[in-house]
Amino acid sequence: MFGAFRPTSSLYGGLLWKIPWRLSKFQKQRQRKRLRAVDTVVATLDKALGKQGITTKAVERWKEEMPIEQVMEPRDKYTIFDRKEKKYRKSIRKLPKWTRVSQRINPPGY
């Protein structure tokens, strides 16, 4: 009836880009690899600065506050704290730019 302006079936279906509630094993593997890459960068930077006898507050704070990937629980690797969620956790897939954001520590008790 409306020719070229007739709605398509995808417009009837609601949200087109659906995000699965679970990460695949390959996405989990890449997430662990990213966490380990950050750990190696911090370790390399600390070692290089240590050879020169220099210490940096940011590196020292990272080392004492942030756990390394092997010590982290799976819950902390693949989910993030969100106070608006029902159980205060949501998948990292729901976070914009989740491949670039690192949240390793959460509020106490979560």
CORZI-V442994 format. One record per residue. N is the residue number from 0. PHI is phi in whole degrees, 0 to 359 (999 if undefined). D_CENTER is the distance of its C-alpha to the mean C-alpha in Angstrom with 2 decimals. Layout:
[[N/PHI/D_CENTER] [N/PHI/D_CENTER]]
This chain:
[[0/999/47.63] [1/261/45.36] [2/69/45.26] [3/287/42.28] [4/260/40.56] [5/284/40.33] [6/293/36.87] [7/272/35.07] [8/292/33.79] [9/292/30.12] [10/288/30.96] [11/286/32.50] [12/278/29.49] [13/93/27.13] [14/295/23.48] [15/277/23.40] [16/264/19.71] [17/269/18.66] [18/255/15.13] [19/297/15.48] [20/280/14.47] [21/234/13.55] [22/280/11.54] [23/283/14.19] [24/295/14.88] [25/286/14.42] [26/292/10.88] [27/296/10.21] [28/297/12.34] [29/294/10.65] [30/295/7.23] [31/298/9.71] [32/296/11.58] [33/296/9.11] [34/296/8.76] [35/294/12.54] [36/296/13.22] [37/295/12.07] [38/298/14.22] [39/291/17.07] [40/296/17.11] [41/295/17.43] [42/294/20.04] [43/295/21.92] [44/296/22.06] [45/294/23.30] [46/294/25.84] [47/293/27.14] [48/291/27.55] [49/294/29.18] [50/294/31.73] [51/272/32.74] [52/79/32.95] [53/249/30.41] [54/237/27.75] [55/239/25.10] [56/299/23.93] [57/296/20.34] [58/292/20.12] [59/297/22.01] [60/294/19.92] [61/300/16.65] [62/295/18.54] [63/276/19.91] [64/264/17.04] [65/269/13.88] [66/284/14.13] [67/279/13.94] [68/299/12.08] [69/292/15.39] [70/272/15.90] [71/293/12.70] [72/282/13.31] [73/302/11.76] [74/301/11.27] [75/280/8.99] [76/286/7.03] [77/248/6.63] [78/229/7.28] [79/233/7.27] [80/282/10.74] [81/216/12.67] [82/290/16.37] [83/273/17.53] [84/281/16.50] [85/296/19.23] [86/255/17.85] [87/64/15.48] [88/225/12.35] [89/217/10.64] [90/295/8.56] [91/294/5.09] [92/296/7.74] [93/281/9.54] [94/274/7.49] [95/297/9.29] [96/58/8.15] [97/292/4.51] [98/280/5.72] [99/251/7.03] [100/261/5.38] [101/243/5.25] [102/235/6.25] [103/258/8.34] [104/246/11.35] [105/233/12.45] [106/300/15.95] [107/301/18.65] [108/93/19.28] [109/238/15.97]]
